[in-house]
Amino acid sequence: MNKKGFIFDLDGVIVDTAKYHFLAWKKLANSIGIDFSEVQNEQLKGVSRVRSLEKILEWGSTSLSQDEFMRLMGLKNDNYLSYINTMDDSEILPDVTETLNFLVEKQQGIALGSASRNARSILTKVNLLDKFQSVVDGNDVSKAKPDPEVFLIGAKLLNIEPENCIVFEDSVAGIQAANTAGMISIGIGENSVLHEADYVFKDFTKMSKTFITDIISGKIEKQSKKSINQ
């Protein structure tokens, strides 16, 4: 049996918590007189909370004391948690559960690789935690994407070599991290944003079981740079 490691990002791939991050950051930014667009928000996807706040301050040409910086990071997390506390399995993105079940059926390695410090609680709320053999989140890493640390730890926990791993990501930083790790990178979203990925799908409904089977068998490899964005 061919066994691969399938590593999923969380926000925007399994559930749309990206919208809650956007709302929480926007609320915080507005409270200190800064505004930013949804286009700018793309730069916050997949990066750490510290770097996200640094970017927002740069956009607003604003500087803060270290104490105020830390206070705002905590406030953002409080805002975010107030949103995600209401989540349930209705928030799982289309065909994610079916894809996970297919991989379980094929006895493949399944891991989560997310910058979120709340990944385990979110997976629990949407009843998916038991699908993952390992979970690597913001509590387990010291380097944020595009550094590949989160995915390399995921591969190690699955006991699968990086070149035999496949990453599902919705962020540019995440795709770059997967590529640096030597893993097959699959973008979930728009090809115009995720063009550095080996493959791009609008969402999991566009990804056939044949495609996944061909990855498992080794028929589909890295660096083909083929875009499938239907």
Secondary structure, DSSP 8 states (H G I E B T S, - for coil): ----EEEE-SBTTTB-THHHHHHHHHHHHHHTT----HHHHGGGTTS-HHHHHHHHHHHTT----HHHHHHHHHHHHHHHHHHHTT--GGGB-TTHHHHHHHHHHTT-EEEEE-S-TTHHHHHHHTT-GGG-SEEE-TTT-SS-TTSTHHHHHHHHHHT--GGGEEEEESSHHHHHHHHHTT-EEEEES-TTT-TTSSEEESSGGGS-HHHHHHHHHTSS-TT-------
